[in-house]
Amino acid sequence: MNTNELDDRFVRALSHDQNQMPPELKEEVEALLLRLPERNTIKPRKWTTMRIAAASLFLVLMLGGTAVLSSPALAEAVKQKWQSIFEQSGDPALIPEIKENEMDVLTEVADAGYTLRIHEAMYDGIRLSFSYSLSHAEGIPYDSWVEPKFVLDESLDQNYPGIVMADSSDARGEQKTGIVKYFFTRQAPDKFMLKVDLRSILIHDLSDREETIEGNWSFELPLAKSGEVSDSIVKIPNPIQHDDVMFKINRIKSAERSTAWTFRWEYPEELRPNAFDDYAPRYNIKYQIKVDGQPFEHFALSGAGSTGRLKINDKPIPGRFYNEHTLVTEELPPAFKKIEVTPVLHTRTKDKETGLWSEKVETLSVFSITADRLESEQ
């Protein structure tokens, strides 16, 4: 097969129905092929590196895969068309940050043969997210996971206590990409220098083989809050009291793309689980949130809550305890009128004979609580 025939088949592959490459990328690759040496000649010569790259991409495309491009020109064309990592996540809060047809590199750090690139960032005063990719000059095996050990700089924790890291998402597959999320559950700055320490990367695979790569991929990134944050968007209702247990909405803080909800329980000591008894019930509270009657998806922030003895004037109240839970949802709809929160109790018990755990789920309708939008916000 001569060069023209191979290139023609490659161009036809770009137009195949199963191919998912963006139209702009197809046009660029087709134009690049027209500029290849000897594209318009019929004299047979040895294959060049460019033809090998084209052949490799052709074969992978025919198989519906993703090409690893050895041609610098082709690689550059594809690099600029990578899908946004934020977009791949499907997270509605991150979609507005997507820039069409390109993937930015906000900052880049290389050490120990590995390169960390930060591509996108979002901060609305409650939620901070950034996307990253990790690469190595010799590649990272497809079936290997990479887990960067991101650590927030101590100065940020000290100045703004209550920051919770939701995940650092280890990455697998052809492109080692991920998204890191932080949540400011208390005070948050309008703008600041994000400082993240990264001194080790864990690599592991299906065979449970692990390797820790030591180095320094720490980075800084200036961030500014988008939009405004308000903690007076709803009228906080009175607590609900039932059988010596109290439940209330402590705070609802709304930002441009996120809403933080804090709930508080107060209860007698006898309802505390006995941590020293393997067969004592284990309790977990989850929540159903509805906005104007429609379910509102949320997730709990592990480590954001607090628990302890109730106090008055710094003096403990005998036999009384409290728990606080913090959840995060998308931003509240701009014209919402009413919210409803219903706790759901999950009780796990261990059978003394079989040692197996069972779970009972109970909707605590008696503690269902509603809150109206403040008139000033309507």
NUKOL-593609 format. One line per 10 residues: number of its first residue (from 1); their letters; for each residue x, y, z of N, C-alpha, C. Coordinates in steps of 0.02 Angstrom, whole numbers. Example, Ala and Ser with C-alpha at 12.3 -4.5 7.8 and 13.67 -1.06 7.14 Angstrom:
% NUKOL-593609
1> as> 660/-284/390/615/-225/390/660/-165/390 | 642/-112/354/684/-53/357/645/2/394
% end
This chain:
% NUKOL-593609
1> mntnelddrf> 43/-60/0/0/0/0/44/62/0 | 31/111/-48/73/171/-49/48/222/0 | 87/277/7/72/328/57/3/359/47 | -13/376/-17/-77/409/-30/-135/364/-9 | -131/299/-24/-185/254/-6/-194/250/70 | -137/246/106/-141/244/179/-172/307/207 | -148/365/181/-174/429/206/-248/436/190 | -270/413/130/-340/417/112/-383/375/159 | -358/315/176/-396/273/223/-399/305/292 | -345/337/311/-343/371/376/-396/426/378
11> vralshdqnq> -400/467/323/-450/521/321/-520/492/322 | -531/436/287/-598/406/289/-615/381/359 | -564/357/395/-576/334/464/-598/390/508 | -572/451/495/-592/508/536/-666/523/529 | -694/505/473/-765/520/459/-810/461/477 | -781/407/502/-821/347/519/-871/364/573 | -931/335/571/-984/352/618/-966/338/690 | -923/288/702/-907/270/770/-853/314/799 | -823/357/759/-768/399/784/-797/458/822 | -769/472/880/-795/525/924/-752/588/924
21> mppelkeeve> -705/594/877/-661/653/876/-700/714/856 | -687/772/887/-722/834/870/-710/853/797 | -759/886/765/-751/906/695/-690/949/683 | -675/994/732/-617/1038/723/-552/998/720 | -548/944/761/-488/902/761/-482/865/695 | -538/840/669/-536/806/605/-508/851/551 | -533/914/550/-510/960/498/-436/974/504 | -411/981/567/-340/996/577/-297/937/555 | -318/875/572/-279/817/554/-279/808/478 | -338/818/446/-341/812/374/-295/863/340
31> alllrlpern> -296/925/366/-252/976/337/-179/959/346 | -163/929/405/-94/909/419/-71/855/371 | -116/808/356/-98/754/309/-82/782/240 | -119/834/220/-106/863/155/-37/894/150 | -9/911/209/57/943/210/113/892/219 | 96/828/228/148/778/239/193/773/177 | 257/758/186/302/749/129/275/698/80 | 278/714/15/259/668/-39/186/650/-39 | 144/691/-7/73/676/-7/46/674/-79 | 71/718/-122/45/722/-191/90/689/-242
41> tikprkwttm> 135/646/-220/178/611/-267/160/537/-267 | 183/501/-318/169/429/-321/233/388/-316 | 290/423/-310/353/388/-306/359/353/-238 | 364/287/-235/368/253/-171/436/265/-137 | 433/280/-72/494/286/-32/484/251/34 | 536/253/75/531/221/141/483/262/185 | 451/227/231/406/262/278/445/308/323 | 418/367/332/448/415/379/413/409/447 | 441/444/495/410/443/562/339/469/559 | 326/519/515/259/546/510/210/494/484
51> riaaaslflv> 232/452/436/187/402/409/173/347/461 | 224/330/500/214/280/552/164/306/603 | 169/370/621/122/400/669/51/397/640 | 45/415/574/-21/414/543/-48/343/541 | -6/294/525/-29/225/523/-51/201/591 | -13/219/643/-31/198/711/-98/228/731 | -106/292/717/-170/325/735/-227/294/695 | -215/279/631/-266/248/590/-289/182/619 | -242/140/640/-261/74/667/-300/81/731 | -278/128/774/-313/136/838/-382/163/827
61> lmlggtavls> -389/212/782/-455/240/768/-502/187/740 | -476/144/697/-518/91/669/-543/44/723 | -504/38/777/-524/-5/833/-565/33/884 | -577/97/872/-617/137/918/-580/158/980 | -513/156/979/-474/172/1038/-448/243/1037 | -401/257/1083/-370/322/1088/-298/315/1068 | -274/357/1024/-206/351/998/-156/382/1044 | -97/350/1048/-40/381/1080/4/407/1024 | 5/473/1015/34/502/955/108/513/963 | 146/489/913/218/501/915/237/560/872
71> spalaeavkq> 191/585/830/206/644/789/193/707/829 | 243/751/837/232/812/876/175/855/850 | 169/861/783/117/904/755/48/875/770 | 40/809/761/-24/778/775/-39/780/850 | 12/767/890/1/768/963/-22/836/986 | 7/890/958/-13/957/976/-85/971/956 | -104/947/897/-172/957/874/-222/923/921 | -206/862/942/-251/825/986/-251/855/1056 | -193/876/1080/-187/902/1148/-234/961/1158 | -240/1005/1108/-282/1063/1115/-356/1046/1114
81> kwqsifeqsg> -373/984/1095/-443/965/1090/-464/918/1146 | -421/904/1193/-440/859/1248/-503/885/1282 | -545/838/1301/-606/857/1337/-587/881/1406 | -622/932/1429/-610/959/1496/-619/905/1548 | -574/904/1597/-579/856/1653/-641/872/1694 | -656/936/1703/-716/956/1738/-778/929/1701 | -777/933/1635/-834/910/1596/-843/835/1603 | -787/798/1602/-790/725/1609/-822/705/1675 | -814/746/1727/-840/730/1794/-916/731/1795 | -947/770/1750/-1020/776/1750/-1047/817/1808
91> dpalipeike> -1004/850/1846/-1024/889/1904/-1052/957/1880 | -1116/971/1891/-1145/1034/1866/-1110/1096/1892 | -1082/1092/1953/-1049/1151/1981/-985/1169/1943 | -957/1121/1907/-894/1134/1873/-903/1151/1799 | -961/1138/1772/-973/1149/1700/-959/1220/1677 | -978/1273/1715/-966/1342/1692/-892/1359/1682 | -847/1319/1710/-776/1333/1704/-746/1307/1638 | -785/1268/1600/-759/1236/1541/-747/1287/1485 | -689/1283/1454/-673/1326/1397/-675/1282/1335 | -713/1304/1286/-726/1263/1227/-662/1248/1189
101> nemdvlteva> -654/1183/1173/-602/1160/1126/-531/1168/1151 | -521/1176/1216/-451/1180/1238/-445/1158/1311 | -384/1140/1329/-369/1121/1398/-311/1164/1421 | -326/1210/1467/-274/1254/1492/-226/1217/1537 | -167/1245/1547/-121/1223/1599/-108/1284/1643 | -137/1284/1703/-130/1342/1747/-61/1344/1779 | -35/1285/1795/33/1281/1822/58/1210/1811 | 123/1202/1811/154/1138/1794/217/1129/1836 | 225/1070/1865/284/1054/1906/310/985/1887 | 376/979/1877/406/915/1858/460/896/1910
111> dagytlrihe> 461/832/1928/512/806/1973/511/730/1968 | 569/699/1978/576/626/1980/546/593/1918 | 548/627/1862/523/599/1799/448/607/1788 | 412/632/1838/340/641/1833/323/715/1828 | 272/730/1788/250/799/1779/178/807/1803 | 167/853/1848/100/870/1872/77/934/1837 | 18/931/1808/-11/990/1777/-79/1005/1809 | -90/1068/1827/-154/1090/1853/-189/1125/1794 | -249/1101/1777/-283/1124/1716/-339/1174/1728 | -381/1161/1778/-440/1202/1790/-448/1214/1864
121> amydgirlsf> -482/1269/1883/-494/1284/1953/-560/1321/1960 | -596/1307/2014/-659/1340/2030/-662/1354/2104 | -682/1415/2123/-689/1433/2194/-747/1481/2201 | -797/1463/2242/-856/1507/2249/-867/1530/2321 | -818/1520/2364/-825/1540/2434/-846/1484/2480 | -869/1428/2452/-884/1368/2490/-843/1310/2462 | -845/1302/2398/-812/1245/2366/-753/1269/2324 | -698/1231/2330/-638/1242/2290/-622/1177/2255 | -617/1178/2189/-600/1118/2151/-546/1134/2100 | -500/1088/2091/-453/1094/2036/-442/1027/2003
131> syslshaegi> -430/1028/1938/-417/966/1901/-343/961/1886 | -319/900/1881/-247/888/1870/-236/829/1824 | -176/826/1796/-154/767/1759/-83/751/1780 | -66/687/1777/1/663/1793/28/624/1733 | 90/637/1716/120/602/1659/192/586/1673 | 219/539/1634/289/520/1638/316/515/1567 | 378/533/1559/408/533/1491/403/465/1458 | 407/411/1497/403/344/1470/333/314/1476 | 285/355/1498/217/331/1504/204/297/1571 | 141/292/1589/120/257/1649/72/201/1626
141> pydswvepkf> 83/139/1648/41/84/1624/-34/99/1631 | -72/77/1581/-143/90/1578/-179/64/1641 | -161/5/1665/-196/-26/1721/-170/-3/1789 | -127/46/1790/-101/71/1854/-142/131/1877 | -153/134/1943/-183/192/1973/-127/238/1998 | -138/302/1994/-92/350/2024/-130/390/2076 | -103/397/2135/-137/431/2190/-90/484/2219 | -96/546/2196/-55/599/2225/-77/614/2297 | -30/624/2341/-46/638/2411/-47/714/2422 | -101/746/2399/-107/819/2406/-119/837/2479
151> vldesldqny> -83/887/2503/-91/911/2571/-97/988/2569 | -150/1014/2598/-160/1086/2600/-108/1118/2646 | -79/1173/2624/-29/1207/2664/-56/1226/2732 | -15/1218/2784/-38/1229/2853/-63/1300/2864 | -33/1349/2830/-53/1418/2840/-126/1430/2821 | -151/1395/2770/-220/1403/2750/-267/1373/2802 | -248/1315/2829/-288/1284/2882/-291/1327/2944 | -235/1359/2960/-232/1402/3020/-274/1465/3011 | -272/1495/2952/-309/1557/2941/-383/1545/2930 | -400/1487/2904/-470/1472/2890/-486/1401/2913
161> pgivmadssd> -494/1390/2978/-508/1323/3004/-574/1296/2978 | -579/1231/2976/-641/1199/2954/-641/1181/2880 | -582/1183/2847/-578/1163/2777/-578/1086/2773 | -620/1058/2732/-626/985/2726/-609/965/2655 | -566/914/2649/-549/885/2584/-597/827/2571 | -636/833/2517/-686/781/2503/-655/720/2470 | -608/730/2424/-575/673/2391/-514/698/2353 | -470/651/2336/-413/667/2294/-411/621/2233 | -464/581/2227/-476/538/2168/-414/512/2133 | -394/451/2150/-339/421/2112/-362/410/2041
171> argeqktgiv> -315/410/1994/-331/409/1923/-306/345/1891 | -343/321/1842/-326/259/1806/-344/269/1733 | -317/227/1689/-333/232/1619/-277/265/1579 | -294/283/1518/-244/312/1473/-220/379/1499 | -266/423/1516/-248/489/1541/-257/489/1617 | -203/501/1653/-205/500/1726/-228/569/1750 | -293/576/1756/-322/640/1775/-367/632/1836 | -378/685/1872/-421/683/1930/-443/753/1950 | -487/755/2000/-513/818/2026/-507/817/2102 | -481/870/2131/-475/877/2203/-526/929/2226
181> kyfftrqapd> -560/914/2282/-612/959/2308/-598/977/2380 | -602/1041/2395/-598/1066/2463/-662/1106/2478 | -684/1105/2541/-744/1142/2560/-729/1185/2622 | -746/1249/2617/-739/1296/2673/-804/1294/2712 | -804/1261/2770/-866/1253/2808/-877/1311/2857 | -828/1353/2865/-836/1412/2909/-818/1474/2870 | -771/1513/2896/-752/1574/2861/-711/1558/2799 | -720/1599/2747/-684/1589/2684/-661/1656/2656 | -602/1658/2625/-576/1721/2598/-608/1739/2531 | -605/1802/2513/-628/1823/2447/-577/1804/2394
191> kfmlkvdlrs> -513/1812/2410/-460/1791/2365/-399/1771/2407 | -360/1726/2381/-303/1701/2420/-256/1663/2373 | -199/1645/2399/-151/1603/2363/-159/1531/2387 | -185/1489/2344/-191/1418/2361/-121/1387/2360 | -102/1357/2416/-38/1324/2422/-50/1250/2438 | -26/1207/2395/-36/1135/2404/32/1100/2402 | 45/1059/2453/106/1020/2455/93/950/2426 | 138/928/2383/134/861/2355/205/833/2355 | 218/787/2401/285/759/2409/289/686/2391 | 233/653/2379/235/582/2360/176/564/2317
201> ilihdlsdre> 188/516/2273/136/490/2228/135/414/2236 | 79/386/2253/71/314/2260/47/285/2193 | 81/234/2169/62/199/2108/48/127/2125 | -11/102/2106/-27/32/2120/-68/4/2062 | -71/-63/2057/-105/-95/2002/-149/-152/2026 | -176/-190/1979/-223/-244/1995/-190/-300/2035 | -125/-305/2031/-90/-358/2068/-72/-337/2139 | -98/-280/2160/-85/-253/2227/-12/-231/2237 | 24/-226/2183/93/-200/2188/90/-125/2197 | 127/-100/2246/127/-29/2262/197/0/2258
211> etiegnwsfe> 200/61/2235/264/97/2233/252/169/2250 | 291/196/2295/285/266/2314/342/306/2283 | 325/356/2244/374/399/2212/382/462/2255 | 442/474/2278/455/534/2319/480/590/2274 | 460/650/2290/481/709/2252/448/771/2279 | 449/824/2240/417/886/2261/379/916/2202 | 313/908/2204/269/936/2153/223/989/2184 | 246/1021/2237/206/1072/2270/194/1131/2223 | 138/1164/2231/122/1219/2186/81/1272/2221 | 79/1331/2192/37/1387/2215/-6/1411/2158
221> lplaksgevs> -66/1433/2176/-113/1456/2124/-156/1512/2153 | -154/1572/2124/-197/1626/2149/-270/1614/2131 | -315/1622/2180/-386/1610/2169/-427/1668/2195 | -482/1682/2162/-529/1734/2183/-599/1705/2181 | -639/1724/2230/-707/1698/2236/-750/1722/2178 | -790/1677/2150/-839/1697/2100/-907/1704/2134 | -941/1760/2122/-1007/1769/2152/-1004/1788/2225 | -1063/1788/2257/-1069/1807/2327/-1091/1747/2370 | -1075/1751/2435/-1095/1700/2483/-1144/1731/2532 | -1200/1696/2544/-1250/1722/2591/-1271/1668/2640
231> dsivkipnpi> -1276/1686/2704/-1302/1640/2754/-1370/1663/2780 | -1402/1707/2742/-1468/1732/2762/-1518/1725/2705 | -1514/1668/2671/-1559/1657/2614/-1625/1625/2634 | -1627/1592/2692/-1689/1562/2717/-1702/1585/2789 | -1765/1581/2807/-1784/1594/2876/-1775/1530/2916 | -1726/1530/2962/-1712/1469/3001/-1771/1455/3047 | -1803/1396/3040/-1862/1380/3081/-1843/1361/3152 | -1893/1358/3194/-1882/1337/3263/-1862/1263/3266 | -1824/1243/3316/-1804/1172/3323/-1865/1128/3334 | -1858/1064/3318/-1911/1015/3332/-1889/973/3391
241> qhddvmfkin> -1932/968/3441/-1918/930/3502/-1964/870/3505 | -1935/810/3518/-1976/750/3523/-1939/699/3567 | -1973/676/3620/-1945/624/3664/-1874/642/3686 | -1865/701/3711/-1801/724/3739/-1746/729/3687 | -1765/729/3623/-1717/738/3568/-1735/802/3530 | -1685/842/3514/-1697/904/3477/-1659/903/3411 | -1694/925/3358/-1663/930/3292/-1677/999/3263 | -1625/1029/3232/-1636/1094/3202/-1587/1105/3143 | -1606/1153/3101/-1562/1177/3049/-1518/1231/3080 | -1455/1218/3083/-1410/1266/3115/-1392/1324/3068
251> riksaersta> -1379/1306/3005/-1357/1357/2958/-1364/1331/2886 | -1383/1376/2841/-1383/1361/2770/-1345/1418/2736 | -1289/1401/2707/-1246/1451/2674/-1245/1438/2600 | -1264/1488/2560/-1271/1478/2489/-1220/1520/2451 | -1189/1489/2400/-1140/1523/2357/-1163/1517/2285 | -1121/1540/2239/-1140/1542/2169/-1155/1473/2141 | -1117/1422/2164/-1127/1354/2136/-1132/1301/2190 | -1133/1319/2253/-1136/1270/2307/-1179/1296/2363 | -1206/1249/2402/-1243/1266/2463/-1219/1219/2518 | -1201/1247/2576/-1180/1207/2634/-1236/1208/2686
261> wtfrweypee> -1254/1149/2709/-1308/1140/2758/-1278/1111/2822 | -1293/1141/2878/-1271/1115/2943/-1331/1101/2987 | -1336/1038/3010/-1391/1017/3053/-1364/999/3122 | -1406/1007/3173/-1383/994/3242/-1434/951/3278 | -1407/903/3315/-1447/859/3358/-1424/868/3431 | -1472/866/3477/-1457/864/3549/-1497/807/3578 | -1465/765/3619/-1498/704/3641/-1469/680/3708 | -1505/634/3742/-1481/609/3807/-1426/557/3798 | -1389/546/3851/-1332/501/3849/-1350/430/3831 | -1411/408/3850/-1429/338/3837/-1436/323/3762
271> lrpnafddya> -1441/373/3721/-1445/361/3649/-1377/359/3616 | -1325/370/3654/-1258/365/3625/-1240/291/3615 | -1211/274/3558/-1190/204/3547/-1133/186/3594 | -1135/123/3617/-1083/98/3662/-1025/72/3619 | -971/110/3614/-915/91/3571/-878/29/3597 | -889/11/3661/-853/-46/3690/-892/-111/3684 | -954/-107/3660/-995/-167/3652/-1002/-182/3577 | -973/-238/3555/-975/-256/3484/-1045/-267/3458 | -1092/-282/3503/-1160/-298/3481/-1209/-241/3495 | -1185/-185/3517/-1229/-128/3527/-1246/-97/3460
281> prynikyqik> -1306/-69/3452/-1326/-40/3387/-1279/17/3367 | -1269/23/3302/-1230/78/3274/-1278/122/3233 | -1277/188/3246/-1324/233/3214/-1289/279/3163 | -1326/293/3111/-1302/340/3061/-1363/379/3034 | -1357/445/3034/-1411/487/3010/-1396/512/2940 | -1443/501/2894/-1439/530/2828/-1500/576/2819 | -1502/610/2762/-1554/661/2754/-1584/659/2684 | -1649/674/2682/-1684/687/2620/-1697/762/2615 | -1673/793/2563/-1683/865/2554/-1726/876/2493 | -1777/916/2501/-1820/935/2445/-1824/1010/2440
291> vdgqpfehfa> -1822/1035/2378/-1829/1107/2365/-1891/1115/2321 | -1940/1150/2348/-2005/1158/2313/-2032/1090/2291 | -2024/1041/2336/-2052/974/2324/-2009/928/2282 | -1953/953/2255/-1911/912/2213/-1849/888/2251 | -1832/823/2246/-1772/798/2282/-1710/837/2261 | -1666/849/2309/-1605/887/2298/-1546/844/2318 | -1504/825/2269/-1448/780/2283/-1396/815/2327 | -1365/776/2371/-1314/804/2416/-1264/750/2435 | -1210/771/2467/-1164/723/2495/-1136/750/2560 | -1122/705/2606/-1098/724/2672/-1023/738/2669
301> lsgagstgrl> -1001/785/2710/-930/800/2715/-902/764/2776 | -866/710/2763/-836/672/2817/-784/715/2853 | -790/719/2918/-742/759/2957/-763/831/2967 | -819/851/2936/-841/921/2943/-886/930/3004 | -914/875/3030/-959/881/3087/-922/884/3153 | -960/890/3205/-930/891/3272/-978/856/3321 | -951/834/3376/-991/800/3427/-959/812/3495 | -999/807/3547/-972/817/3614/-1027/828/3665 | -1007/849/3724/-1055/863/3777/-1085/932/3767 | -1149/937/3782/-1181/1003/3782/-1153/1045/3840
311> kindkpipgr> -1144/1110/3826/-1117/1154/3877/-1158/1218/3881 | -1161/1245/3941/-1189/1311/3953/-1136/1351/3991 | -1116/1407/3961/-1063/1448/3991/-1000/1406/4004 | -984/1365/3954/-924/1322/3956/-928/1268/4009 | -987/1256/4038/-994/1203/4088/-1037/1147/4058 | -1012/1085/4060/-1050/1029/4031/-1116/1018/4066 | -1167/1000/4027/-1232/982/4054/-1233/907/4064 | -1243/883/4125/-1240/811/4138/-1290/772/4094 | -1264/720/4061/-1308/674/4024/-1333/700/3958 | -1306/756/3932/-1330/783/3869/-1272/790/3819
321> fynehtlvte> -1286/770/3756/-1235/772/3703/-1264/804/3640 | -1219/820/3594/-1241/849/3530/-1201/820/3472 | -1230/824/3413/-1196/807/3350/-1213/860/3298 | -1164/879/3258/-1177/923/3202/-1154/889/3137 | -1194/894/3085/-1179/865/3020/-1179/920/2968 | -1131/917/2922/-1128/966/2867/-1133/929/2800 | -1178/953/2758/-1187/925/2691/-1175/979/2639 | -1164/958/2578/-1155/1006/2523/-1200/985/2465 | -1234/1034/2435/-1274/1023/2375/-1253/1073/2322 | -1286/1069/2265/-1279/1122/2215/-1309/1186/2244
331> elppafkkie> -1301/1241/2206/-1331/1303/2228/-1407/1297/2226 | -1440/1334/2271/-1513/1333/2273/-1540/1367/2210 | -1596/1343/2184/-1626/1376/2126/-1640/1449/2141 | -1632/1494/2092/-1639/1566/2105/-1708/1587/2129 | -1761/1550/2111/-1828/1571/2129/-1862/1522/2177 | -1823/1484/2216/-1854/1435/2260/-1895/1470/2314 | -1944/1433/2342/-1986/1462/2394/-1981/1424/2460 | -1973/1358/2457/-1975/1319/2519/-1927/1260/2514 | -1895/1244/2571/-1855/1184/2575/-1882/1139/2630 | -1871/1074/2623/-1893/1025/2672/-1837/976/2684
341> vtpvlhtrtk> -1822/964/2748/-1769/917/2767/-1799/863/2812 | -1788/800/2793/-1813/744/2832/-1755/698/2849 | -1741/688/2914/-1688/641/2933/-1708/568/2921 | -1659/527/2905/-1670/455/2895/-1619/418/2939 | -1645/376/2985/-1602/340/3032/-1584/272/3004 | -1518/259/3001/-1493/193/2981/-1464/160/3044 | -1493/103/3064/-1471/67/3123/-1441/0/3103 | -1378/-11/3122/-1344/-74/3106/-1335/-114/3171 | -1353/-178/3169/-1344/-221/3227/-1308/-285/3206 | -1271/-313/3253/-1231/-373/3240/-1263/-433/3275
351> dketglwsek> -1276/-486/3238/-1306/-546/3266/-1255/-583/3309 | -1274/-600/3371/-1227/-633/3417/-1210/-704/3396 | -1254/-737/3359/-1241/-806/3340/-1201/-809/3274 | -1222/-771/3224/-1189/-776/3159/-1133/-725/3150 | -1135/-671/3190/-1085/-618/3182/-1098/-573/3121 | -1156/-584/3088/-1172/-544/3029/-1209/-480/3048 | -1198/-429/3009/-1230/-365/3021/-1294/-359/2980 | -1344/-328/3010/-1406/-312/2974/-1420/-238/2983 | -1459/-210/2937/-1472/-138/2939/-1547/-124/2934 | -1570/-78/2974/-1639/-55/2973/-1639/19/2955
361> vetlsvfsit> -1683/37/2908/-1688/107/2885/-1756/134/2906 | -1756/191/2940/-1818/220/2965/-1819/295/2949 | -1871/316/2914/-1880/387/2899/-1909/421/2961 | -1874/471/2987/-1896/505/3048/-1940/565/3030 | -2001/549/3008/-2047/601/2986/-2064/650/3042 | -2061/627/3104/-2077/671/3159/-2029/729/3165 | -1969/720/3137/-1918/774/3139/-1913/811/3072 | -1959/798/3026/-1958/833/2963/-1968/908/2975 | -1928/948/2943/-1928/1020/2957/-1928/1059/2891 | -1965/1114/2889/-1969/1155/2828/-1944/1225/2843
371> adrleseq> -1920/1258/2791/-1895/1327/2798/-1914/1365/2735 | -1936/1427/2745/-1956/1470/2689/-1900/1517/2670 | -1901/1536/2607/-1854/1586/2582/-1869/1653/2616 | -1816/1688/2635/-1825/1753/2665/-1857/1801/2615 | -1902/1844/2639/-1936/1891/2595/-1887/1935/2557 | -1833/1955/2590/-1784/1999/2559/-1747/1966/2502 | -1750/1898/2501/-1714/1861/2449/-1759/1843/2391 | -1824/1857/2397/-1870/1838/2344/-1873/1891/2289
% end
